[in-house]
C-alpha cells in the first residue's frame, strides 16, 4: 500500500518536473527568437555620409575623398610619395 502511494507520488513529481522544464524551454525559445529578430534588423546609413558611387561620395567634397580618387599615388597623397628634391 505504501509503495503504491509512493510510486504514484513519484510519477506525479516527475510529470510536474517535465511540465516545468517544457515551460522553461518554451519561454527560452521565444526569448531567443525575439533576440534573433531584433539582431537582424538592418541599420540605417550614417546621417553625415552620403552613398558612395563610382565617382565618390555624393555631397562629400573633401581632400581625402579627392585623394582617394586620384589616378596616381602622388595625386593620392599617400605616405612616402613626397617628391624627392
C-alpha positions as CSV (number, residue, x, y, z in Angstrom):
1,X,0.0,0.0,0.0
2,X,2.7,2.5,0.9
3,X,4.8,1.6,-2.1
4,X,1.8,2.2,-4.4
5,X,1.3,5.7,-2.9
6,X,5.0,6.5,-3.2
7,X,5.1,5.3,-6.8
8,X,2.1,7.5,-7.7
9,X,3.7,10.4,-5.9
10,X,7.0,9.8,-7.7
11,X,5.1,9.8,-11.1
12,X,3.3,13.0,-10.2
13,X,6.5,14.7,-9.2
14,X,8.3,13.6,-12.4
15,X,5.3,14.7,-14.5
16,X,5.3,18.1,-12.8
17,X,9.1,18.4,-13.4
18,X,8.7,17.6,-17.1
19,X,5.9,20.2,-17.4
20,X,8.1,22.8,-15.7
21,X,11.1,22.1,-17.9
22,X,9.0,22.2,-21.0
23,X,7.6,25.6,-20.0
24,X,11.1,27.0,-19.3
25,X,12.3,25.7,-22.6
26,X,9.4,27.2,-24.5
27,X,9.9,30.6,-22.8
28,X,13.7,30.5,-23.6
29,X,12.9,29.6,-27.3
30,X,10.6,32.6,-27.6
31,X,13.1,34.9,-26.0
32,X,15.8,33.6,-28.3
33,X,13.5,34.1,-31.3
34,X,12.8,37.7,-30.2
35,X,16.6,38.4,-29.8
36,X,17.4,37.0,-33.2
37,X,14.6,39.0,-34.9
38,X,15.9,42.2,-33.3
39,X,19.5,41.4,-34.2
40,X,18.7,41.1,-37.9
41,X,17.1,44.5,-38.3
42,X,19.3,46.4,-40.8
43,X,20.8,49.6,-39.6
44,X,20.3,52.9,-41.3
45,X,23.0,54.7,-43.3
46,X,25.0,57.2,-41.3
47,X,23.4,60.7,-41.4
48,X,26.7,62.5,-42.2
49,X,27.8,60.5,-45.2
50,X,26.0,60.2,-48.5
51,X,26.0,57.0,-50.5
52,X,29.3,56.0,-52.3
53,X,29.0,55.9,-56.1
54,X,31.5,55.3,-58.9
55,X,32.7,58.9,-58.6
56,X,32.9,59.0,-54.8
57,X,30.6,60.1,-52.1
58,X,27.6,62.2,-53.2
59,X,27.7,65.5,-51.4
60,X,31.0,64.9,-49.7
61,X,33.6,67.3,-51.1
62,X,36.8,67.0,-49.1
63,X,40.5,66.5,-49.6
64,X,40.6,62.8,-48.6
65,X,37.8,62.0,-51.0
66,X,39.7,63.7,-53.8
67,X,42.9,61.9,-52.8
68,X,41.2,58.6,-52.8
69,X,40.0,59.1,-56.4
70,X,43.4,60.2,-57.7
71,X,44.8,58.2,-60.6
72,X,48.4,58.2,-59.3
73,X,50.0,57.6,-55.9
74,X,51.4,61.1,-55.8
75,X,48.0,62.6,-56.5
76,X,46.6,60.4,-53.7
77,X,48.9,62.0,-51.2
78,X,50.0,58.6,-49.8
79,X,52.8,58.4,-47.2
80,X,56.2,58.1,-48.8
81,X,55.2,59.6,-52.1
82,X,56.5,63.1,-51.5
83,X,58.6,64.4,-54.4
84,X,62.3,64.0,-53.9
85,X,64.4,67.1,-54.2
